[in-house]
Amino acid sequence: MIEVSDEEEIGFDIVEIQSEEITHVPEKERTATLSDRNDENVATKTREHLRLTEAPVYRPTAEEFKNPILWIRKMTHKMVKYGIVKIVPPAGWNPPSPFSRINRKKKFATYRQSVHELNISDKSDKIVDGSHYTPSEYRMMALMFEKEWRERNNDVRTVEDVESFFWKTVGEQKPRIMVEYGANLSPEKMGSGFHRSRKEGEVEKDSTLGPFDGWNLNTIGYAAEDSLLGLECKGDISGITMPWIYFGMLFASFAWHVEDNHLFSINYMHQGAPKTWYGVPSVAAEAFDKVCEKVHGKSKHFLRKLNLLMPPESFLKEGVPITHTLQEPGQFIITCPRAYHAGFSHGFNVGEAVNFATIEWIPWGIKCREMYHAPVAVQDEYRHSVFNVDSLFFKIINMMLKKDMSYWMEHFTKECVEGLIGQLKVLSSDDRENGDLLRRKGAGSLKMKCTAVEDEEYRECKYCKASAFTSVLICPCQHDKTVCLKHYSKLCSCDIHKKTIITWYTPEELDDVVRRFQRKIDEFDDMRKRSSSTARSMIFGETACVIAKSK
């Protein structure tokens, strides 16, 4: 039984939940344990479970683990086949308790989730504002809830049993279960389980992680080598380059979703009970959307509201592959670009997550930009870029222009470079066409220096939500409203002569970068052809030698 005292001091060396009623089955033994039981319902769930694809578990060596982004880049081509993967750190990874840094006395707000209503798309109050707790109070509440629930359901013993019960509750919409989830908590208020720099924008080594300090989630999103988001922003975008803290409890869940801008994400479990994850590889994302539309209607808004949790079986029976894994303390989960994922906790736990982008993300980032700004999506309040993606692409191009061809050959693909130059050409063409039209009609012009804007929201087109990188249109009648030149007609009804085009980069300046980048691409293509020709010659030469020797 779980014994929890009101006076129990919270040292946060987590209380082990171990008893005859609460059995944790080692991962490699789970299927056998279920298969051996003479329970028809469990057997059925086991057969369904076997249709899930188990996520690969990677165990990098200590040397590989020293450079997280480099290792992830090398493994991306394997990871994307599954959507989500699990990483088990090597020996020597032993970070301190997160509560040596997280503020134990600070109260945080929770979300109250109606577990039995999570698969009802038109139910608006299934996730509402919950109570406020300190970490100590939340842990006490979570452990008491689990204790009482397990006493009433003492036949639910293994993690598989809990998983089956969870989805049965979601699918049958009974029994009535209410839980609270401490999600999306900023380290600026709560602190972080990892070391945070004392000065904003400053990167400090985390001595407690030793040679593995690259896995500090406060810096991996922007400061790590080859982490592209650092070209555009520092650790100041909450939930993107600045991690979020999560306090979970039994049945607290996160709904099906993809990451903003289809970025990678990395989630670390500091301590507590396991968390079950489900993922969908990006190649099946459109099929996933179609199943959701088939079941819940054509609008996809309910997915982006992050409150829908359709059972995996709904997708499996339609041929959509679902990846499954169980995350335990000390383990990382990585979600790949445009990989839908969801999951739930098996008890009180503490996690932390952040986004990042690598060179391999670029093709997904380009496609995501097209999706976000397509005519059918521009009025979708739940879908827009969380940073200036066009500016990031431009900075990536300028970074690439400074690299020698050996770096290009090692790191870039033809799809990547052609996608980037294509984006720049579209920006230049659109600005030239729309800018010339507006000036002919009488709009004024103002050229700005190409420096960072302190408040990025003033570059955001209020119609399509795109962060304008090159030019915007403004009017004195609404000082806080701007639109991109493409949507000039959506600004206001004032006379065009009152409006002004603010330009940071002219089409001519973009064209100059395009020409220089195209020359680099041509050189890249030539070298790839020569490299391919050399490789073929070597193969043919070796084959000829083998034939000659055989004679």
FENVEN-V576495 format. One record per residue. N is the residue number from 1. RES is the residue in one letter. SS is DSSP state (hx for helix, st for strand, lp for the rest). Layout:
# FENVEN-V576495
N:RES:SS ; N:RES:SS
This chain:
# FENVEN-V576495
1:M:lp ; 2:I:lp ; 3:E:lp ; 4:V:lp ; 5:S:lp ; 6:D:lp ; 7:E:lp ; 8:E:lp ; 9:E:lp ; 10:I:lp ; 11:G:lp ; 12:F:lp ; 13:D:lp ; 14:I:lp ; 15:V:lp ; 16:E:lp ; 17:I:lp ; 18:Q:lp ; 19:S:lp ; 20:E:lp ; 21:E:lp ; 22:I:lp ; 23:T:lp ; 24:H:lp ; 25:V:lp ; 26:P:lp ; 27:E:hx ; 28:K:hx ; 29:E:hx ; 30:R:hx ; 31:T:hx ; 32:A:hx ; 33:T:hx ; 34:L:hx ; 35:S:hx ; 36:D:lp ; 37:R:lp ; 38:N:lp ; 39:D:lp ; 40:E:hx ; 41:N:hx ; 42:V:hx ; 43:A:hx ; 44:T:hx ; 45:K:hx ; 46:T:hx ; 47:R:hx ; 48:E:hx ; 49:H:hx ; 50:L:lp ; 51:R:lp ; 52:L:lp ; 53:T:st ; 54:E:st ; 55:A:lp ; 56:P:lp ; 57:V:st ; 58:Y:st ; 59:R:lp ; 60:P:lp ; 61:T:lp ; 62:A:hx ; 63:E:hx ; 64:E:hx ; 65:F:hx ; 66:K:lp ; 67:N:lp ; 68:P:hx ; 69:I:hx ; 70:L:hx ; 71:W:hx ; 72:I:hx ; 73:R:hx ; 74:K:hx ; 75:M:hx ; 76:T:hx ; 77:H:hx ; 78:K:hx ; 79:M:hx ; 80:V:lp ; 81:K:lp ; 82:Y:lp ; 83:G:lp ; 84:I:st ; 85:V:st ; 86:K:st ; 87:I:st ; 88:V:st ; 89:P:lp ; 90:P:lp ; 91:A:lp ; 92:G:lp ; 93:W:lp ; 94:N:lp ; 95:P:lp ; 96:P:lp ; 97:S:lp ; 98:P:hx ; 99:F:hx ; 100:S:hx ; 101:R:lp ; 102:I:lp ; 103:N:lp ; 104:R:lp ; 105:K:lp ; 106:K:lp ; 107:K:lp ; 108:F:st ; 109:A:st ; 110:T:st ; 111:Y:st ; 112:R:st ; 113:Q:st ; 114:S:st ; 115:V:hx ; 116:H:hx ; 117:E:hx ; 118:L:lp ; 119:N:lp ; 120:I:lp ; 121:S:lp ; 122:D:lp ; 123:K:lp ; 124:S:lp ; 125:D:lp ; 126:K:lp ; 127:I:st ; 128:V:st ; 129:D:st ; 130:G:st ; 131:S:st ; 132:H:st ; 133:Y:st ; 134:T:lp ; 135:P:hx ; 136:S:hx ; 137:E:hx ; 138:Y:hx ; 139:R:hx ; 140:M:hx ; 141:M:hx ; 142:A:hx ; 143:L:hx ; 144:M:hx ; 145:F:hx ; 146:E:hx ; 147:K:hx ; 148:E:hx ; 149:W:hx ; 150:R:hx ; 151:E:hx ; 152:R:hx ; 153:N:lp ; 154:N:lp ; 155:D:lp ; 156:V:lp ; 157:R:lp ; 158:T:lp ; 159:V:hx ; 160:E:hx ; 161:D:hx ; 162:V:hx ; 163:E:hx ; 164:S:hx ; 165:F:hx ; 166:F:hx ; 167:W:hx ; 168:K:hx ; 169:T:hx ; 170:V:hx ; 171:G:hx ; 172:E:hx ; 173:Q:lp ; 174:K:lp ; 175:P:lp ; 176:R:lp ; 177:I:lp ; 178:M:st ; 179:V:st ; 180:E:st ; 181:Y:st ; 182:G:st ; 183:A:st ; 184:N:st ; 185:L:st ; 186:S:st ; 187:P:hx ; 188:E:hx ; 189:K:hx ; 190:M:hx ; 191:G:lp ; 192:S:lp ; 193:G:lp ; 194:F:lp ; 195:H:lp ; 196:R:lp ; 197:S:lp ; 198:R:lp ; 199:K:lp ; 200:E:lp ; 201:G:lp ; 202:E:lp ; 203:V:lp ; 204:E:lp ; 205:K:lp ; 206:D:lp ; 207:S:hx ; 208:T:hx ; 209:L:hx ; 210:G:hx ; 211:P:hx ; 212:F:hx ; 213:D:hx ; 214:G:hx ; 215:W:hx ; 216:N:lp ; 217:L:lp ; 218:N:lp ; 219:T:lp ; 220:I:lp ; 221:G:lp ; 222:Y:lp ; 223:A:lp ; 224:A:lp ; 225:E:lp ; 226:D:lp ; 227:S:lp ; 228:L:hx ; 229:L:hx ; 230:G:hx ; 231:L:hx ; 232:E:lp ; 233:C:lp ; 234:K:lp ; 235:G:lp ; 236:D:lp ; 237:I:lp ; 238:S:st ; 239:G:lp ; 240:I:lp ; 241:T:lp ; 242:M:st ; 243:P:lp ; 244:W:st ; 245:I:st ; 246:Y:st ; 247:F:st ; 248:G:st ; 249:M:lp ; 250:L:lp ; 251:F:lp ; 252:A:lp ; 253:S:st ; 254:F:st ; 255:A:st ; 256:W:st ; 257:H:st ; 258:V:lp ; 259:E:lp ; 260:D:hx ; 261:N:hx ; 262:H:hx ; 263:L:lp ; 264:F:st ; 265:S:st ; 266:I:st ; 267:N:st ; 268:Y:st ; 269:M:st ; 270:H:st ; 271:Q:st ; 272:G:st ; 273:A:lp ; 274:P:lp ; 275:K:st ; 276:T:st ; 277:W:st ; 278:Y:st ; 279:G:st ; 280:V:lp ; 281:P:lp ; 282:S:hx ; 283:V:hx ; 284:A:hx ; 285:A:hx ; 286:E:hx ; 287:A:hx ; 288:F:hx ; 289:D:hx ; 290:K:hx ; 291:V:hx ; 292:C:hx ; 293:E:hx ; 294:K:hx ; 295:V:hx ; 296:H:hx ; 297:G:lp ; 298:K:lp ; 299:S:lp ; 300:K:lp ; 301:H:hx ; 302:F:hx ; 303:L:hx ; 304:R:hx ; 305:K:lp ; 306:L:lp ; 307:N:lp ; 308:L:lp ; 309:L:lp ; 310:M:lp ; 311:P:lp ; 312:P:hx ; 313:E:hx ; 314:S:hx ; 315:F:hx ; 316:L:hx ; 317:K:lp ; 318:E:lp ; 319:G:lp ; 320:V:lp ; 321:P:lp ; 322:I:lp ; 323:T:st ; 324:H:st ; 325:T:st ; 326:L:st ; 327:Q:st ; 328:E:lp ; 329:P:lp ; 330:G:lp ; 331:Q:st ; 332:F:st ; 333:I:st ; 334:I:st ; 335:T:st ; 336:C:lp ; 337:P:lp ; 338:R:lp ; 339:A:lp ; 340:Y:lp ; 341:H:st ; 342:A:st ; 343:G:st ; 344:F:st ; 345:S:st ; 346:H:lp ; 347:G:lp ; 348:F:lp ; 349:N:st ; 350:V:st ; 351:G:st ; 352:E:st ; 353:A:st ; 354:V:st ; 355:N:st ; 356:F:st ; 357:A:lp ; 358:T:lp ; 359:I:hx ; 360:E:hx ; 361:W:hx ; 362:I:hx ; 363:P:hx ; 364:W:hx ; 365:G:hx ; 366:I:hx ; 367:K:hx ; 368:C:hx ; 369:R:hx ; 370:E:hx ; 371:M:hx ; 372:Y:hx ; 373:H:lp ; 374:A:lp ; 375:P:lp ; 376:V:lp ; 377:A:lp ; 378:V:lp ; 379:Q:lp ; 380:D:lp ; 381:E:lp ; 382:Y:lp ; 383:R:lp ; 384:H:lp ; 385:S:lp ; 386:V:lp ; 387:F:lp ; 388:N:lp ; 389:V:hx ; 390:D:hx ; 391:S:hx ; 392:L:hx ; 393:F:hx ; 394:F:hx ; 395:K:hx ; 396:I:hx ; 397:I:hx ; 398:N:hx ; 399:M:hx ; 400:M:hx ; 401:L:hx ; 402:K:lp ; 403:K:lp ; 404:D:lp ; 405:M:hx ; 406:S:hx ; 407:Y:hx ; 408:W:hx ; 409:M:hx ; 410:E:hx ; 411:H:hx ; 412:F:lp ; 413:T:lp ; 414:K:hx ; 415:E:hx ; 416:C:hx ; 417:V:hx ; 418:E:hx ; 419:G:hx ; 420:L:hx ; 421:I:hx ; 422:G:hx ; 423:Q:hx ; 424:L:hx ; 425:K:hx ; 426:V:hx ; 427:L:hx ; 428:S:hx ; 429:S:hx ; 430:D:hx ; 431:D:hx ; 432:R:hx ; 433:E:hx ; 434:N:hx ; 435:G:hx ; 436:D:hx ; 437:L:hx ; 438:L:hx ; 439:R:hx ; 440:R:hx ; 441:K:hx ; 442:G:lp ; 443:A:lp ; 444:G:st ; 445:S:st ; 446:L:st ; 447:K:st ; 448:M:lp ; 449:K:lp ; 450:C:lp ; 451:T:lp ; 452:A:lp ; 453:V:lp ; 454:E:lp ; 455:D:lp ; 456:E:hx ; 457:E:hx ; 458:Y:hx ; 459:R:hx ; 460:E:st ; 461:C:st ; 462:K:lp ; 463:Y:lp ; 464:C:lp ; 465:K:lp ; 466:A:lp ; 467:S:st ; 468:A:lp ; 469:F:lp ; 470:T:lp ; 471:S:st ; 472:V:st ; 473:L:st ; 474:I:st ; 475:C:st ; 476:P:lp ; 477:C:lp ; 478:Q:lp ; 479:H:lp ; 480:D:lp ; 481:K:lp ; 482:T:st ; 483:V:st ; 484:C:lp ; 485:L:hx ; 486:K:hx ; 487:H:hx ; 488:Y:hx ; 489:S:hx ; 490:K:hx ; 491:L:lp ; 492:C:lp ; 493:S:lp ; 494:C:lp ; 495:D:lp ; 496:I:hx ; 497:H:hx ; 498:K:hx ; 499:K:st ; 500:T:st ; 501:I:st ; 502:I:st ; 503:T:st ; 504:W:lp ; 505:Y:lp ; 506:T:lp ; 507:P:hx ; 508:E:hx ; 509:E:hx ; 510:L:hx ; 511:D:hx ; 512:D:hx ; 513:V:hx ; 514:V:hx ; 515:R:hx ; 516:R:hx ; 517:F:hx ; 518:Q:hx ; 519:R:hx ; 520:K:hx ; 521:I:hx ; 522:D:hx ; 523:E:hx ; 524:F:hx ; 525:D:hx ; 526:D:hx ; 527:M:hx ; 528:R:hx ; 529:K:hx ; 530:R:hx ; 531:S:hx ; 532:S:hx ; 533:S:hx ; 534:T:hx ; 535:A:hx ; 536:R:hx ; 537:S:hx ; 538:M:hx ; 539:I:hx ; 540:F:hx ; 541:G:hx ; 542:E:hx ; 543:T:hx ; 544:A:hx ; 545:C:hx ; 546:V:hx ; 547:I:hx ; 548:A:hx ; 549:K:hx ; 550:S:hx ; 551:K:lp
